[in-house]
Amino acid sequence: MEKLKVQFPEVSLKDLEFYNEIIYSCIAQISNKDYCLANILYTLFIRTCIWKQEKSLCNLQKNSCGIYVLYNRVTLAAYVGESVNIERRFFEHYTQLVSGSHFNKGLLEAVSTYGIDSIEFFIFDCGEVYNDSNFRREKEVSLMNTWPGPVYNVKDIYKRTRLSVKS
């Protein structure tokens, strides 16, 4: 995974305590041998914080295309997705998971067992380059295939790969 140059947004002490609690709970159950997963989660967390800060400062009307991860802090499993509008997609996932109508049965079962608070919504990457649906799908499948832990959407990998193949 490429190194990320991070510019930290200015946040209040209260926000830092909240963010610290979230990231700690995400990596607390990961053993030393799973350093790769902890490193990825930390990077996702930082990217998500920056994305939220940027959205709140200047890009309220602009949709964010990109790749996202729903991460279960209890089971350490992830759901990888792509969207032309991450904000809308997060809301759809949340609404479907809470109402019990989500299409991914593994993720839905985890939420019914451990609660919606066990799921963290992270941004993997976003930007104008993700306006291209084939590029977005390629990156999504790549992340599914290289995620260092269990993935809820394993069944989707073949289907998604076929979507991006040109006839």
N, C-alpha and C positions, 0 to 999 in steps of 0.2 A: 504494500500500500504506500502511495506517495506521501511524503511529508507535507504537512499543511502549515502554511505561514498564517499565524493567527494574530489579528489585532483585537485585543480585548475591549469590549464596549464598557463604558462607565456604568456601573451598577451600584445600587445601595448596599449597605451591609446586610440588611434584611434579605435582599435578593440573593446575595452571595451565600448566606446561611441556607436559604431554600435550595439553591442550586447545588451546594455542597451535600446536602441531605439526599437529593435525588441521585447524584453521581455515586455517592458512597453506597446507597442501597442497591444500585445497579451492579457495582463491582464487588460488593462485600462477600458474595458467595463464590466468587471465582478463585480457584486455587492458583498457586504460583505457576503451575505448568500451563495455565491458560492466559499467560501474559498477553498474547496476541489479541484475544477477545477483549481483555481489559483495556488495552491500548486503543482498539477500534471504538469501544464504547466511549472512552474519554474524548476521542476525536469527534465522534458523532455529537456528544453532549456540547462541546465547544461550538461546533458548526451550528447546532440548533439554537444556542444562546445568541450567537451573532445574527442568525437569520431572524429571530424574534426581535432583536434590538433594531435591526435594519427595517423590518416591517413596521415597527411602531414609530420609527422616526420619519421615514420619508416615502415608503413604497406601499402605502395602505391600499391604493387602487390597483396596483400591479400584481398579477398572478405570478406565483412561483412554480415554474416547471422543474421537475427533478425526480430524484430517487429518495425514498424515505424508508425508515425501519420502525416497525412496532416491536418493541423488545419486552419480553416478560422477565421481570426481575426475580421471580420465584423459580421458574423452570429453566431460565437462561436460554429460551428459544426465541427466535426472531421471525417476523414476517417482513419480507422485502417487497416493496411496491414502487410503482412509478406513476406519475400523474402530470398532467398539463396544469393542474391547479392543486398544489399540495394542501393549502388551507381547506379547500372544499373536501378533498379526499380524507383528511384527518377527521373532519366533522362527520363524514359519511361512515367511516370506520367506527368512530365513537358511538354514533347513534345506533348503528346496526348491532354493535356488540352489547350495548346496554339494553336494547330492546329484544335481544335474542334472535335476531334475524340475519346475522352475518353469514356470508356464504362459506367461509373457511371454518369447517367444523372443529378443527384442532384449536384454533385461536378462540373460537366461541366457547368451547369446553373449558379452556384455561381461564377465561374471564368468569365463567359461571362458578368455577371452583375457587379461584383466588381473588376475584373481584377486578373491576376495571382499574383500580388503583395499582394493580400489579403490572400494568402495561405503560411503558414510556413511549412517546412518539418522538422520533429523532429524524433529523434531516441528514441524509448521507451526502448529497450534493444537489445544487440547484443553480440555475442561471439560464441565460438565453440559448446556450448550446443545446439545452434539453428541449427546445421547441421542436426539434426533429424527433418524431416518434420512434423511428428505427434506432436512432442513437440512444434514446431513453431506454428502449427495451433491451438493447445490447448491454447497456450498463447494469440494468436490473438483473438480467440473467447472469452476468458476470459476478455480481455481488452475491446472488443466490448460490452460485457454484463455489464461491470462495469463502463464504461466511464460515468462521471457525467454530461454529456450534450448530445445534439443531435448528432447522428452518421449518416453519409451519407450512410453507407453500411449496414443498418439494414436488407435488403433483403438477404444479403450474410450470415447472421448468421446461418440460418438453413442449407444452402448448405455446409458451411464450417464445421459445426458440423458433418454432415454426412460423409465428407471426412475422418475424423479421426477415425471413428468407424470401428473396425475390425470385419470381418465376422466370 
